[in-house]
Amino acid sequence: MKNILFFLTPKSEIAYIYENETLRQALEKMEHRKYSCIPILSLDGRYVATISEGDLLWGMKNLGIQSMKQAEDYPIMSIPRRQNYRTVRANSNMEDLIERAINQNYVPVADDQNSFIGIITRKNIIQYYAKCHMEETEKNKNE
């Protein structure tokens, strides 16, 4: 069984926003990266939450925000989030990772000091297991 860090996309390779940023900043970063959701970090680098396109859309609708200019006036933390993305620790086991990945697009990963170190996407987990299954099937054919 693999160590979960095998699947990690490090913090340096992904986009995230800080809890003091605005709705507009979140929208622009998500649009630029083509993300459907993005991690929110505290100023000291700890994982706080994840916000999705749906959260942003419903937040804008419910707050009556109709322009990007208006979106500058709203802190990202003022937008309600419908789902709580649960983290795993770097030393967590595969069962914990998979349990979270079933209901989340990605799983945020934190180190022992609770600092955000990256994400593990559901896509990477599925690709790994699909590859293992195909290799096992091929092995069985050749026996």
NORQUIWO-V671386 format. One record per pair of residues at least 6 apart in sequence whose ideal C-beta (glycine too) atoms are under 7 Angstrom apart, sorted by the first residue. I is the first residue (numbers start at 1). GAP is how many residues later the second one is. Records with the same first field share a line. If there is no record, write none. Layout:
BEGIN
I = GAP ; GAP
END
This chain:
BEGIN
1 = 93
2 = 92
4 = 84 ; 88 ; 90 ; 93 ; 116
5 = 85
7 = 113 ; 117 ; 118 ; 121
8 = 101 ; 110 ; 112
9 = 109 ; 110 ; 112
10 = 107 ; 108
11 = 105 ; 106 ; 107
14 = 104 ; 105
15 = 14 ; 18 ; 20 ; 23
16 = 22 ; 23 ; 25
17 = 8 ; 9 ; 12 ; 21 ; 23 ; 59
18 = 23 ; 25
19 = 21 ; 22 ; 23 ; 24 ; 29 ; 57 ; 58
20 = 23 ; 55
21 = 55
22 = 49 ; 50 ; 52 ; 53 ; 54
23 = 33 ; 48 ; 51 ; 53 ; 56
24 = 44 ; 47 ; 48
26 = 12 ; 25 ; 30 ; 50
27 = 29 ; 44
29 = 9
30 = 8 ; 23
36 = 16 ; 17 ; 69
37 = 13 ; 14 ; 15 ; 16 ; 68
38 = 12 ; 13
39 = 8 ; 11 ; 69 ; 77 ; 80
40 = 8 ; 9 ; 10 ; 11 ; 36
41 = 6 ; 7 ; 75
42 = 6
45 = 70 ; 71
46 = 68 ; 69 ; 70
47 = 40 ; 61 ; 63 ; 69
49 = 32
50 = 35
51 = 25 ; 28 ; 30
54 = 28
55 = 24 ; 25 ; 26 ; 27
56 = 23
59 = 20 ; 21
63 = 11
65 = 6 ; 9
85 = 19 ; 23
86 = 14
87 = 21 ; 22 ; 23
88 = 8 ; 9 ; 12 ; 19 ; 21
89 = 21
90 = 19 ; 21 ; 27
97 = 10 ; 23
98 = 27
100 = 7
101 = 6 ; 21 ; 24
105 = 16 ; 17
106 = 13 ; 14 ; 15 ; 16
107 = 12 ; 13
108 = 8 ; 11
109 = 8 ; 9 ; 10 ; 11
110 = 6 ; 7
111 = 6
END
